[in-house]
Amino acid sequence: MEHPLNIFSFLPHEVVAKYLHVLMMFVIVLLIVIIGKMVSGLRSEVPSTKQNVFELLVGGIYKMGIDVMGEEGKPYIPLIFAIGLYVWFSNVFGIIPGFAAPTANLNTTAAPALIVFFTYHFIGIKKHGAHYIKHFMGPIAWLAPLMIIIELIGHLSRPLSLSMRLFGNIFGEDLVIMILFVLVPFLVPLPMYFMAIFTSTLQAYVFMMLSMIYISGALEEAH
């Protein structure tokens, strides 16, 4: 969703209209890199409030990753955390004047969804080798041809579900906020801003949780 005014208004309108979500994505990636650099320096023996907050956040994500994916999922927690940060910032940027939510564009939501899709299949092949095909064959041998078709449809629908859910929620949310701001500016849209922060956080959580569930399924032995 493109705001009437944004930080890239100095660029030609054709460029902004076509690539605004890409430009905002680069801003968010740069912001995450800066935050990561800043957090990496917080190693005081007497932790500050800022360090405590980040340790609580990282510790919570790490525990959630172990609970869902198990001990074998430890190497993939940084990927999940990075995707979660990217999705959350991408969602929240839509409610900041002068910015836009990259996740209000289907291309941007499809990118992390495809990363998750290819990653968990790579993990499954790495863990099980050729036996990974058993995940698609079901528990009954004579039903294997039918189960393979059903499983393939189910797996191919996962990136579509991840990307469409995120895109639909954020696009609709931004649209409502913009309409309210135009019709009744200032105080009336304020509750929507708080609701937007909540739904942005919820969508990031759902994206992370589903990604971990997919990775966990790839790590499990086929039944």
C-alpha positions, 0 to 999 in steps of 0.5 A, spaced: 500 500 500 503 506 497 502 512 502 501 519 498 507 521 501 513 517 503 521 517 504 522 516 497 518 521 494 524 525 491 524 519 486 521 519 479 513 517 481 514 511 476 520 508 480 516 509 486 509 506 484 513 500 481 518 498 486 516 502 493 516 495 496 523 493 494 526 500 496 522 499 503 525 492 504 532 494 503 530 500 508 528 494 513 534 489 512 539 495 513 535 497 519 535 489 522 543 489 520 544 496 524 540 493 530 544 486 530 550 490 530 548 494 536 545 488 540 552 484 538 555 489 542 551 488 549 555 484 553 556 487 559 556 483 566 551 488 569 546 488 563 542 494 562 535 495 561 536 494 553 540 488 554 535 485 558 530 486 553 534 483 547 536 477 552 528 476 554 526 476 546 532 472 544 531 467 549 524 466 548 524 465 541 530 460 542 525 456 547 520 456 542 524 453 537 527 448 541 519 446 544 517 446 536 523 443 532 527 439 538 534 439 539 535 438 532 532 444 530 537 448 534 541 450 527 535 453 524 533 458 530 537 464 527 533 463 520 527 463 524 528 469 528 531 473 522 525 471 518 520 473 524 524 480 525 523 481 517 516 480 517 515 484 523 518 490 521 515 489 514 508 489 517 509 495 522 512 500 517 506 500 514 503 504 520 509 509 520 507 516 516 512 516 510 513 509 510 510 503 507 509 495 509 513 491 504 508 485 506 502 489 503 505 486 496 505 479 494 511 479 491 515 481 498 511 476 502 512 470 497 520 471 498 520 469 505 515 463 504 519 460 498 525 461 502 522 457 508 519 452 503 525 450 499 529 450 506 525 445 510 525 440 504 533 441 503 533 439 511 529 433 510 533 431 504 539 432 508 537 428 514 533 422 511 537 422 504 532 418 499 528 416 504 525 423 505 520 420 499 517 416 505 514 423 508 510 423 501 507 416 501 503 415 507 503 409 512 499 404 507 504 402 501 498 400 496 495 408 497 502 411 496 500 413 489 494 417 491 498 419 498 504 422 493 499 426 489 495 429 496 502 430 499 505 434 493 498 438 493 499 440 500 506 442 500 505 446 494 500 450 497 504 451 503 508 457 500 501 460 497 498 460 504 504 463 508 504 469 503 497 470 501 495 470 509 500 475 510 499 479 504 491 479 505 492 481 512 497 487 512 494 490 505 487 490 508 490 493 515 494 498 511 488 500 507 483 501 513 488 505 516 489 510 510 481 510 509 480 512 516 486 517 516 483 521 510 476 521 513 477 522 520 484 524 521 488 524 528 485 521 534 479 516 531 484 512 527 489 511 533 485 505 536 487 502 529 494 503 530 494 499 536 490 494 533 495 494 527 501 493 532 498 487 535 496 484 528 503 485 525 506 481 531 501 476 531 502 475 523 510 475 524 508 469 530 504 465 525 509 465 520 515 463 525 510 458 528 508 455 521 515 455 519 518 451 525 512 446 524 514 445 517 522 444 519 520 439 525 516 435 520 522 435 515 526 432 521 521 427 523 522 420 521 516 418 516 511 413 519 
